[in-house]
Amino acid sequence: MTSQGYDLETLIDGYPATVVRGLLVASRILRRRQLTEETMSMVVAVTGALDLAFNQGKGKVLEKWMKEMEKEEEMTRQDKKPKISERAFSFFTSLPRRKAQG
């Protein structure tokens, strides 16, 4: 966080611990986004060069890569669905069911 302009003494003595923790989380998110942007720019540059070298600049390499990235992103979204443990599942399925009132 000192690399982002914060004074070390102010971080240690000046701010409450919860504020420092929040600033730390925010700086990690910012760094992750910066790294992602740098990586994506390099990927676009490399795929553009490969496209120019192998396909005479028709844009097929970047197109295929984007499709693959979309497929991968969909797979990670499916993996992030909340999962329930076996024990919790058995607990909830053994509860008596309420009849619908109406």
ROBANU-352980 format. One line per field, with one value per atom (N, C-alpha, C, O, CB): residue number from 0; residue in three letters; atom name; z, y, x. Coordinates in nm, 2 decimals. Glycine has a CB too. Layout:
N
num	c(NUM/...) $
residuo	c(Ala/...) $
atomo	c(CA/...) $
z	c(Z/...) $
y	c(Y/...) $
x	c(X/...) $
//
This chain:
102
num	c(0/0/0/0/0/1/1/1/1/1/2/2/2/2/2/3/3/3/3/3/4/4/4/4/4/5/5/5/5/5/6/6/6/6/6/7/7/7/7/7/8/8/8/8/8/9/9/9/9/9/10/10/10/10/10/11/11/11/11/11/12/12/12/12/12/13/13/13/13/13/14/14/14/14/14/15/15/15/15/15/16/16/16/16/16/17/17/17/17/17/18/18/18/18/18/19/19/19/19/19/20/20/20/20/20/21/21/21/21/21/22/22/22/22/22/23/23/23/23/23/24/24/24/24/24/25/25/25/25/25/26/26/26/26/26/27/27/27/27/27/28/28/28/28/28/29/29/29/29/29/30/30/30/30/30/31/31/31/31/31/32/32/32/32/32/33/33/33/33/33/34/34/34/34/34/35/35/35/35/35/36/36/36/36/36/37/37/37/37/37/38/38/38/38/38/39/39/39/39/39/40/40/40/40/40/41/41/41/41/41/42/42/42/42/42/43/43/43/43/43/44/44/44/44/44/45/45/45/45/45/46/46/46/46/46/47/47/47/47/47/48/48/48/48/48/49/49/49/49/49/50/50/50/50/50/51/51/51/51/51/52/52/52/52/52/53/53/53/53/53/54/54/54/54/54/55/55/55/55/55/56/56/56/56/56/57/57/57/57/57/58/58/58/58/58/59/59/59/59/59/60/60/60/60/60/61/61/61/61/61/62/62/62/62/62/63/63/63/63/63/64/64/64/64/64/65/65/65/65/65/66/66/66/66/66/67/67/67/67/67/68/68/68/68/68/69/69/69/69/69/70/70/70/70/70/71/71/71/71/71/72/72/72/72/72/73/73/73/73/73/74/74/74/74/74/75/75/75/75/75/76/76/76/76/76/77/77/77/77/77/78/78/78/78/78/79/79/79/79/79/80/80/80/80/80/81/81/81/81/81/82/82/82/82/82/83/83/83/83/83/84/84/84/84/84/85/85/85/85/85/86/86/86/86/86/87/87/87/87/87/88/88/88/88/88/89/89/89/89/89/90/90/90/90/90/91/91/91/91/91/92/92/92/92/92/93/93/93/93/93/94/94/94/94/94/95/95/95/95/95/96/96/96/96/96/97/97/97/97/97/98/98/98/98/98/99/99/99/99/99/100/100/100/100/100/101/101/101/101/101) $
residuo	c(Met/Met/Met/Met/Met/Thr/Thr/Thr/Thr/Thr/Ser/Ser/Ser/Ser/Ser/Gln/Gln/Gln/Gln/Gln/Gly/Gly/Gly/Gly/Gly/Tyr/Tyr/Tyr/Tyr/Tyr/Asp/Asp/Asp/Asp/Asp/Leu/Leu/Leu/Leu/Leu/Glu/Glu/Glu/Glu/Glu/Thr/Thr/Thr/Thr/Thr/Leu/Leu/Leu/Leu/Leu/Ile/Ile/Ile/Ile/Ile/Asp/Asp/Asp/Asp/Asp/Gly/Gly/Gly/Gly/Gly/Tyr/Tyr/Tyr/Tyr/Tyr/Pro/Pro/Pro/Pro/Pro/Ala/Ala/Ala/Ala/Ala/Thr/Thr/Thr/Thr/Thr/Val/Val/Val/Val/Val/Val/Val/Val/Val/Val/Arg/Arg/Arg/Arg/Arg/Gly/Gly/Gly/Gly/Gly/Leu/Leu/Leu/Leu/Leu/Leu/Leu/Leu/Leu/Leu/Val/Val/Val/Val/Val/Ala/Ala/Ala/Ala/Ala/Ser/Ser/Ser/Ser/Ser/Arg/Arg/Arg/Arg/Arg/Ile/Ile/Ile/Ile/Ile/Leu/Leu/Leu/Leu/Leu/Arg/Arg/Arg/Arg/Arg/Arg/Arg/Arg/Arg/Arg/Arg/Arg/Arg/Arg/Arg/Gln/Gln/Gln/Gln/Gln/Leu/Leu/Leu/Leu/Leu/Thr/Thr/Thr/Thr/Thr/Glu/Glu/Glu/Glu/Glu/Glu/Glu/Glu/Glu/Glu/Thr/Thr/Thr/Thr/Thr/Met/Met/Met/Met/Met/Ser/Ser/Ser/Ser/Ser/Met/Met/Met/Met/Met/Val/Val/Val/Val/Val/Val/Val/Val/Val/Val/Ala/Ala/Ala/Ala/Ala/Val/Val/Val/Val/Val/Thr/Thr/Thr/Thr/Thr/Gly/Gly/Gly/Gly/Gly/Ala/Ala/Ala/Ala/Ala/Leu/Leu/Leu/Leu/Leu/Asp/Asp/Asp/Asp/Asp/Leu/Leu/Leu/Leu/Leu/Ala/Ala/Ala/Ala/Ala/Phe/Phe/Phe/Phe/Phe/Asn/Asn/Asn/Asn/Asn/Gln/Gln/Gln/Gln/Gln/Gly/Gly/Gly/Gly/Gly/Lys/Lys/Lys/Lys/Lys/Gly/Gly/Gly/Gly/Gly/Lys/Lys/Lys/Lys/Lys/Val/Val/Val/Val/Val/Leu/Leu/Leu/Leu/Leu/Glu/Glu/Glu/Glu/Glu/Lys/Lys/Lys/Lys/Lys/Trp/Trp/Trp/Trp/Trp/Met/Met/Met/Met/Met/Lys/Lys/Lys/Lys/Lys/Glu/Glu/Glu/Glu/Glu/Met/Met/Met/Met/Met/Glu/Glu/Glu/Glu/Glu/Lys/Lys/Lys/Lys/Lys/Glu/Glu/Glu/Glu/Glu/Glu/Glu/Glu/Glu/Glu/Glu/Glu/Glu/Glu/Glu/Met/Met/Met/Met/Met/Thr/Thr/Thr/Thr/Thr/Arg/Arg/Arg/Arg/Arg/Gln/Gln/Gln/Gln/Gln/Asp/Asp/Asp/Asp/Asp/Lys/Lys/Lys/Lys/Lys/Lys/Lys/Lys/Lys/Lys/Pro/Pro/Pro/Pro/Pro/Lys/Lys/Lys/Lys/Lys/Ile/Ile/Ile/Ile/Ile/Ser/Ser/Ser/Ser/Ser/Glu/Glu/Glu/Glu/Glu/Arg/Arg/Arg/Arg/Arg/Ala/Ala/Ala/Ala/Ala/Phe/Phe/Phe/Phe/Phe/Ser/Ser/Ser/Ser/Ser/Phe/Phe/Phe/Phe/Phe/Phe/Phe/Phe/Phe/Phe/Thr/Thr/Thr/Thr/Thr/Ser/Ser/Ser/Ser/Ser/Leu/Leu/Leu/Leu/Leu/Pro/Pro/Pro/Pro/Pro/Arg/Arg/Arg/Arg/Arg/Arg/Arg/Arg/Arg/Arg/Lys/Lys/Lys/Lys/Lys/Ala/Ala/Ala/Ala/Ala/Gln/Gln/Gln/Gln/Gln/Gly/Gly/Gly/Gly/Gly) $
atomo	c(N/CA/C/O/CB/N/CA/C/O/CB/N/CA/C/O/CB/N/CA/C/O/CB/N/CA/C/O/CB/N/CA/C/O/CB/N/CA/C/O/CB/N/CA/C/O/CB/N/CA/C/O/CB/N/CA/C/O/CB/N/CA/C/O/CB/N/CA/C/O/CB/N/CA/C/O/CB/N/CA/C/O/CB/N/CA/C/O/CB/N/CA/C/O/CB/N/CA/C/O/CB/N/CA/C/O/CB/N/CA/C/O/CB/N/CA/C/O/CB/N/CA/C/O/CB/N/CA/C/O/CB/N/CA/C/O/CB/N/CA/C/O/CB/N/CA/C/O/CB/N/CA/C/O/CB/N/CA/C/O/CB/N/CA/C/O/CB/N/CA/C/O/CB/N/CA/C/O/CB/N/CA/C/O/CB/N/CA/C/O/CB/N/CA/C/O/CB/N/CA/C/O/CB/N/CA/C/O/CB/N/CA/C/O/CB/N/CA/C/O/CB/N/CA/C/O/CB/N/CA/C/O/CB/N/CA/C/O/CB/N/CA/C/O/CB/N/CA/C/O/CB/N/CA/C/O/CB/N/CA/C/O/CB/N/CA/C/O/CB/N/CA/C/O/CB/N/CA/C/O/CB/N/CA/C/O/CB/N/CA/C/O/CB/N/CA/C/O/CB/N/CA/C/O/CB/N/CA/C/O/CB/N/CA/C/O/CB/N/CA/C/O/CB/N/CA/C/O/CB/N/CA/C/O/CB/N/CA/C/O/CB/N/CA/C/O/CB/N/CA/C/O/CB/N/CA/C/O/CB/N/CA/C/O/CB/N/CA/C/O/CB/N/CA/C/O/CB/N/CA/C/O/CB/N/CA/C/O/CB/N/CA/C/O/CB/N/CA/C/O/CB/N/CA/C/O/CB/N/CA/C/O/CB/N/CA/C/O/CB/N/CA/C/O/CB/N/CA/C/O/CB/N/CA/C/O/CB/N/CA/C/O/CB/N/CA/C/O/CB/N/CA/C/O/CB/N/CA/C/O/CB/N/CA/C/O/CB/N/CA/C/O/CB/N/CA/C/O/CB/N/CA/C/O/CB/N/CA/C/O/CB/N/CA/C/O/CB/N/CA/C/O/CB/N/CA/C/O/CB/N/CA/C/O/CB/N/CA/C/O/CB/N/CA/C/O/CB/N/CA/C/O/CB/N/CA/C/O/CB/N/CA/C/O/CB/N/CA/C/O/CB/N/CA/C/O/CB/N/CA/C/O/CB/N/CA/C/O/CB/N/CA/C/O/CB/N/CA/C/O/CB/N/CA/C/O/CB/N/CA/C/O/CB/N/CA/C/O/CB/N/CA/C/O/CB/N/CA/C/O/CB) $
z	c(0.00/0.00/0.00/-0.05/0.12/0.05/0.05/-0.10/-0.13/0.13/-0.19/-0.33/-0.39/-0.50/-0.40/-0.33/-0.39/-0.32/-0.35/-0.37/-0.24/-0.19/-0.05/0.00/-0.27/0.02/0.17/0.25/0.22/0.21/0.35/0.44/0.54/0.60/0.52/0.56/0.65/0.79/0.85/0.64/0.84/0.98/1.00/1.10/1.02/0.90/0.90/0.90/0.96/0.78/0.82/0.81/0.95/0.99/0.70/1.01/1.14/1.25/1.33/1.17/1.26/1.38/1.35/1.44/1.43/1.23/1.20/1.17/1.20/1.09/1.11/1.07/1.16/1.21/0.92/1.18/1.25/1.17/1.05/1.29/1.24/1.17/1.06/0.96/1.27/1.09/0.98/0.86/0.75/1.04/0.87/0.75/0.68/0.55/0.79/0.75/0.69/0.61/0.50/0.79/0.68/0.61/0.48/0.38/0.71/0.49/0.37/0.26/0.14/0.40/0.30/0.20/0.14/0.02/0.26/0.22/0.17/0.07/-0.03/0.29/0.10/0.01/-0.12/-0.23/0.07/-0.11/-0.23/-0.32/-0.44/-0.19/-0.25/-0.33/-0.40/-0.51/-0.24/-0.33/-0.40/-0.52/-0.62/-0.30/-0.51/-0.62/-0.74/-0.85/-0.58/-0.70/-0.80/-0.87/-1.00/-0.74/-0.80/-0.86/-0.95/-1.05/-0.75/-0.90/-0.98/-1.12/-1.22/-0.91/-1.11/-1.23/-1.33/-1.45/-1.20/-1.27/-1.35/-1.42/-1.54/-1.27/-1.35/-1.40/-1.51/-1.61/-1.29/-1.49/-1.59/-1.72/-1.83/-1.54/-1.70/-1.82/-1.90/-2.02/-1.78/-1.82/-1.89/-1.96/-2.07/-1.78/-1.90/-1.96/-2.09/-2.19/-1.86/-2.08/-2.20/-2.31/-2.43/-2.16/-2.28/-2.39/-2.45/-2.58/-2.33/-2.38/-2.44/-2.52/-2.63/-2.33/-2.47/-2.55/-2.68/-2.79/-2.47/-2.68/-2.81/-2.90/-3.02/-2.78/-2.85/-2.93/-3.00/-3.11/-2.85/-2.91/-2.96/-3.07/-3.17/-2.85/-3.03/-3.13/-3.26/-3.37/-3.07/-3.25/-3.37/-3.46/-3.58/-3.34/-3.39/-3.46/-3.52/-3.64/-3.37/-3.45/-3.50/-3.62/-3.72/-3.40/-3.61/-3.72/-3.84/-3.95/-3.67/-3.82/-3.94/-4.00/-4.12/-3.89/-3.92/-3.97/-4.04/-4.14/-3.86/-3.98/-4.03/-4.12/-4.20/-3.92/-4.10/-4.18/-4.26/-4.31/-4.08/-4.28/-4.36/-4.31/-4.39/-4.51/-4.18/-4.11/-4.13/-4.13/-4.17/-4.14/-4.15/-4.02/-4.02/-4.23/-3.91/-3.78/-3.72/-3.62/-3.79/-3.78/-3.73/-3.60/-3.52/-3.83/-3.57/-3.45/-3.33/-3.23/-3.45/-3.33/-3.22/-3.20/-3.09/-3.24/-3.31/-3.31/-3.24/-3.15/-3.45/-3.27/-3.21/-3.06/-2.98/-3.28/-3.03/-2.89/-2.81/-2.70/-2.88/-2.86/-2.79/-2.76/-2.65/-2.86/-2.86/-2.84/-2.73/-2.65/-2.98/-2.73/-2.63/-2.49/-2.40/-2.66/-2.48/-2.35/-2.30/-2.18/-2.37/-2.39/-2.35/-2.30/-2.20/-2.47/-2.37/-2.32/-2.18/-2.10/-2.42/-2.16/-2.03/-1.93/-1.81/-2.04/-1.96/-1.86/-1.82/-1.70/-1.92/-1.92/-1.88/-1.79/-1.70/-2.01/-1.82/-1.73/-1.59/-1.50/-1.79/-1.57/-1.44/-1.37/-1.25/-1.45/-1.44/-1.38/-1.33/-1.22/-1.48/-1.40/-1.36/-1.24/-1.15/-1.47/-1.23/-1.11/-0.99/-0.88/-1.14/-1.00/-0.89/-0.82/-0.73/-0.93/-0.88/-0.82/-0.68/-0.66/-0.90/-0.58/-0.44/-0.44/-0.49/-0.35/-0.37/-0.35/-0.21/-0.12/-0.40/-0.19/-0.06/-0.02/-0.11/-0.05/0.10/0.14/0.16/0.17/0.28/0.16/0.17/0.30/0.30/0.16/0.41/0.54/0.54/0.59/0.65/0.48/0.48/0.39/0.42/0.43/0.28/0.19/0.26/0.25/0.06/0.33/0.40/0.51/0.53/0.45/0.57/0.68/0.62/0.67/0.75/0.51/0.46/0.39/0.39/0.36/0.33/0.27/0.37/0.34/0.17/0.49/0.59/0.67/0.75/0.69/0.65/0.72/0.67/0.55/0.70/0.76/0.71/0.62/0.64/0.83/0.52/0.42/0.46/0.51/0.28/0.44/0.47/0.36/0.24/0.51/0.39/0.28/0.24/0.32/0.33/0.11/0.06/0.11/0.10/-0.10/0.16/0.21/0.10/0.04/0.34/0.08/-0.02/-0.06/-0.15/-0.13) $
y	c(-0.12/0.00/0.13/0.23/0.00/0.11/0.23/0.26/0.38/0.20/0.16/0.19/0.27/0.33/0.06/0.28/0.35/0.49/0.56/0.28/0.53/0.67/0.68/0.79/0.75/0.58/0.59/0.59/0.52/0.47/0.67/0.67/0.56/0.53/0.81/0.49/0.37/0.40/0.33/0.30/0.51/0.55/0.59/0.56/0.67/0.65/0.69/0.56/0.55/0.78/0.46/0.34/0.26/0.21/0.25/0.27/0.19/0.27/0.20/0.17/0.40/0.47/0.56/0.59/0.56/0.60/0.70/0.64/0.71/0.78/0.53/0.47/0.36/0.28/0.42/0.34/0.22/0.09/0.10/0.23/-0.02/-0.15/-0.18/-0.24/-0.26/-0.16/-0.19/-0.11/-0.16/-0.17/0.02/0.10/0.05/0.04/0.25/0.01/-0.05/-0.18/-0.20/-0.07/-0.26/-0.38/-0.36/-0.42/-0.47/-0.26/-0.22/-0.17/-0.20/-0.12/-0.09/-0.03/-0.14/-0.14/0.07/-0.24/-0.35/-0.44/-0.47/-0.44/-0.46/-0.54/-0.46/-0.52/-0.57/-0.33/-0.25/-0.25/-0.25/-0.11/-0.24/-0.23/-0.37/-0.37/-0.20/-0.48/-0.61/-0.62/-0.67/-0.72/-0.57/-0.58/-0.49/-0.53/-0.53/-0.37/-0.28/-0.35/-0.34/-0.15/-0.41/-0.47/-0.59/-0.61/-0.52/-0.67/-0.78/-0.73/-0.79/-0.86/-0.62/-0.56/-0.51/-0.53/-0.45/-0.44/-0.39/-0.51/-0.50/-0.31/-0.62/-0.73/-0.80/-0.84/-0.83/-0.80/-0.86/-0.77/-0.82/-0.86/-0.64/-0.55/-0.57/-0.57/-0.41/-0.58/-0.59/-0.73/-0.73/-0.59/-0.83/-0.96/-0.96/-1.02/-1.07/-0.90/-0.90/-0.82/-0.86/-0.84/-0.71/-0.63/-0.71/-0.71/-0.50/-0.79/-0.87/-0.98/-1.02/-0.93/-1.04/-1.15/-1.10/-1.16/-1.21/-0.98/-0.92/-0.89/-0.92/-0.79/-0.84/-0.81/-0.94/-0.94/-0.74/-1.04/-1.17/-1.23/-1.28/-1.27/-1.24/-1.30/-1.22/-1.28/-1.31/-1.09/-1.01/-1.04/-1.05/-0.86/-1.06/-1.09/-1.23/-1.25/-1.09/-1.33/-1.46/-1.46/-1.53/-1.56/-1.38/-1.37/-1.31/-1.36/-1.28/-1.21/-1.15/-1.25/-1.25/-1.02/-1.33/-1.42/-1.54/-1.58/-1.47/-1.60/-1.72/-1.71/-1.79/-1.81/-1.60/-1.59/-1.46/-1.42/-1.59/-1.40/-1.27/-1.17/-1.09/-1.30/-1.16/-1.06/-1.07/-0.97/-0.93/-1.19/-1.21/-1.21/-1.20/-1.34/-1.21/-1.20/-1.33/-1.33/-1.11/-1.44/-1.57/-1.62/-1.68/-1.68/-1.58/-1.63/-1.56/-1.63/-1.60/-1.43/-1.36/-1.41/-1.42/-1.21/-1.43/-1.48/-1.61/-1.63/-1.49/-1.71/-1.84/-1.83/-1.90/-1.93/-1.75/-1.73/-1.68/-1.72/-1.64/-1.57/-1.51/-1.62/-1.62/-1.39/-1.70/-1.81/-1.90/-1.94/-1.88/-1.94/-2.03/-1.97/-2.04/-2.08/-1.84/-1.77/-1.77/-1.78/-1.63/-1.75/-1.74/-1.88/-1.88/-1.70/-1.99/-2.12/-2.14/-2.20/-2.23/-2.11/-2.12/-2.04/-2.09/-2.08/-1.92/-1.84/-1.90/-1.89/-1.70/-1.96/-2.02/-2.14/-2.17/-2.07/-2.21/-2.33/-2.29/-2.35/-2.41/-2.18/-2.13/-2.08/-2.09/-2.02/-2.02/-1.97/-2.09/-2.08/-1.89/-2.20/-2.32/-2.38/-2.43/-2.42/-2.37/-2.42/-2.34/-2.39/-2.43/-2.21/-2.13/-2.13/-2.06/-1.98/-2.22/-2.23/-2.29/-2.37/-2.33/-2.24/-2.29/-2.44/-2.50/-2.22/-2.51/-2.65/-2.68/-2.61/-2.73/-2.79/-2.82/-2.96/-3.04/-2.84/-2.97/-3.09/-3.20/-3.18/-3.07/-3.32/-3.44/-3.44/-3.48/-3.57/-3.40/-3.40/-3.30/-3.33/-3.36/-3.18/-3.08/-3.12/-3.10/-2.94/-3.18/-3.23/-3.34/-3.33/-3.29/-3.43/-3.53/-3.47/-3.52/-3.64/-3.37/-3.30/-3.24/-3.25/-3.20/-3.16/-3.09/-3.18/-3.15/-2.98/-3.29/-3.38/-3.46/-3.52/-3.47/-3.48/-3.56/-3.47/-3.53/-3.62/-3.34/-3.26/-3.29/-3.32/-3.11/-3.28/-3.31/-3.19/-3.08/-3.32/-3.23/-3.13/-3.07/-3.14/-3.20/-2.94/-2.87/-2.88/-2.87/-2.73/-2.90/-2.91/-2.76/-2.67/-2.98/-2.75/-2.62/-2.57/-2.65/-2.61/-2.45/-2.40/-2.32/-2.24/-2.31/-2.35/-2.27/-2.33/-2.27/-2.26) $
x	c(0.08/0.00/0.09/0.04/-0.09/0.21/0.30/0.33/0.37/0.42/0.33/0.36/0.25/0.27/0.39/0.14/0.03/0.02/-0.08/-0.11/0.11/0.12/0.08/0.08/0.03/0.05/0.02/0.15/0.24/-0.07/0.15/0.26/0.26/0.15/0.27/0.36/0.37/0.33/0.25/0.50/0.38/0.35/0.20/0.14/0.44/0.15/0.00/-0.08/-0.18/-0.03/-0.04/-0.11/-0.11/-0.21/-0.06/0.01/0.02/-0.05/-0.12/0.17/-0.02/-0.07/-0.20/-0.27/0.03/-0.22/-0.32/-0.46/-0.56/-0.28/-0.47/-0.60/-0.64/-0.55/-0.59/-0.77/-0.81/-0.79/-0.77/-0.97/-0.78/-0.74/-0.85/-0.81/-0.74/-0.97/-1.07/-1.05/-1.07/-1.21/-1.01/-0.99/-0.86/-0.87/-0.96/-0.76/-0.64/-0.67/-0.62/-0.53/-0.76/-0.79/-0.87/-0.85/-0.88/-0.96/-1.04/-0.95/-0.97/-1.14/-0.85/-0.76/-0.67/-0.64/-0.67/-0.64/-0.56/-0.63/-0.58/-0.51/-0.76/-0.84/-0.86/-0.85/-0.98/-0.89/-0.90/-0.78/-0.78/-0.94/-0.66/-0.53/-0.51/-0.45/-0.42/-0.55/-0.53/-0.62/-0.58/-0.56/-0.74/-0.84/-0.78/-0.79/-0.98/-0.74/-0.68/-0.56/-0.55/-0.64/-0.47/-0.35/-0.40/-0.34/-0.26/-0.50/-0.54/-0.60/-0.58/-0.65/-0.68/-0.73/-0.63/-0.63/-0.83/-0.52/-0.42/-0.34/-0.31/-0.32/-0.32/-0.25/-0.33/-0.28/-0.22/-0.47/-0.55/-0.55/-0.54/-0.70/-0.55/-0.55/-0.42/-0.41/-0.57/-0.31/-0.18/-0.17/-0.12/-0.06/-0.22/-0.22/-0.31/-0.27/-0.27/-0.43/-0.51/-0.45/-0.47/-0.65/-0.38/-0.32/-0.21/-0.20/-0.27/-0.14/-0.03/-0.09/-0.04/0.06/-0.20/-0.27/-0.32/-0.30/-0.38/-0.38/-0.43/-0.31/-0.33/-0.51/-0.21/-0.09/-0.03/0.00/0.02/-0.02/0.04/-0.05/-0.01/0.07/-0.19/-0.28/-0.29/-0.30/-0.42/-0.27/-0.27/-0.15/-0.16/-0.27/-0.03/0.09/0.08/0.12/0.21/0.02/0.00/-0.10/-0.08/-0.05/-0.20/-0.30/-0.23/-0.26/-0.42/-0.15/-0.09/0.01/0.03/-0.01/0.08/0.18/0.12/0.16/0.27/0.01/-0.04/-0.17/-0.19/-0.08/-0.25/-0.37/-0.38/-0.49/-0.49/-0.27/-0.26/-0.36/-0.41/-0.29/-0.37/-0.45/-0.60/-0.67/-0.41/-0.66/-0.80/-0.88/-1.00/-0.83/-0.81/-0.87/-0.92/-1.00/-0.99/-0.89/-0.94/-0.88/-0.95/-0.91/-0.75/-0.69/-0.75/-0.79/-0.54/-0.77/-0.84/-0.98/-1.03/-0.83/-1.05/-1.19/-1.20/-1.28/-1.25/-1.11/-1.12/-1.08/-1.14/-1.02/-0.98/-0.94/-1.05/-1.08/-0.82/-1.12/-1.24/-1.35/-1.40/-1.29/-1.37/-1.48/-1.43/-1.52/-1.50/-1.31/-1.26/-1.26/-1.30/-1.11/-1.23/-1.24/-1.38/-1.41/-1.18/-1.48/-1.62/-1.66/-1.74/-1.71/-1.62/-1.65/-1.60/-1.66/-1.60/-1.47/-1.41/-1.48/-1.49/-1.26/-1.52/-1.59/-1.72/-1.76/-1.61/-1.79/-1.92/-1.90/-1.97/-1.99/-1.79/-1.76/-1.72/-1.76/-1.64/-1.65/-1.62/-1.74/-1.75/-1.51/-1.83/-1.96/-2.04/-2.10/-2.04/-2.04/-2.11/-2.05/-2.11/-2.12/-1.91/-1.84/-1.86/-1.85/-1.69/-1.90/-1.91/-2.05/-2.08/-1.88/-2.14/-2.27/-2.25/-2.16/-2.36/-2.33/-2.31/-2.33/-2.43/-2.40/-2.24/-2.26/-2.29/-2.25/-2.12/-2.37/-2.41/-2.34/-2.32/-2.56/-2.30/-2.23/-2.33/-2.45/-2.15/-2.27/-2.36/-2.44/-2.55/-2.27/-2.37/-2.43/-2.55/-2.65/-2.33/-2.52/-2.63/-2.74/-2.86/-2.57/-2.71/-2.82/-2.90/-3.03/-2.75/-2.84/-2.92/-3.00/-3.12/-2.83/-2.95/-3.03/-3.15/-3.26/-2.94/-3.13/-3.25/-3.35/-3.47/-3.20/-3.31/-3.40/-3.48/-3.58/-3.33/-3.43/-3.50/-3.60/-3.67/-3.40/-3.60/-3.70/-3.84/-3.86/-3.67/-3.94/-4.08/-4.12/-4.09/-4.18/-4.19/-4.24/-4.37/-4.46/-4.25/-4.38/-4.50/-4.60/-4.56/-4.48/-4.72/-4.82/-4.85/-4.85/-4.95/-4.88/-4.91/-5.05/-5.14/-4.91/-5.05/-5.18/-5.25/-5.19/-5.16/-5.37/-5.43/-5.55/-5.62/-5.35) $
//
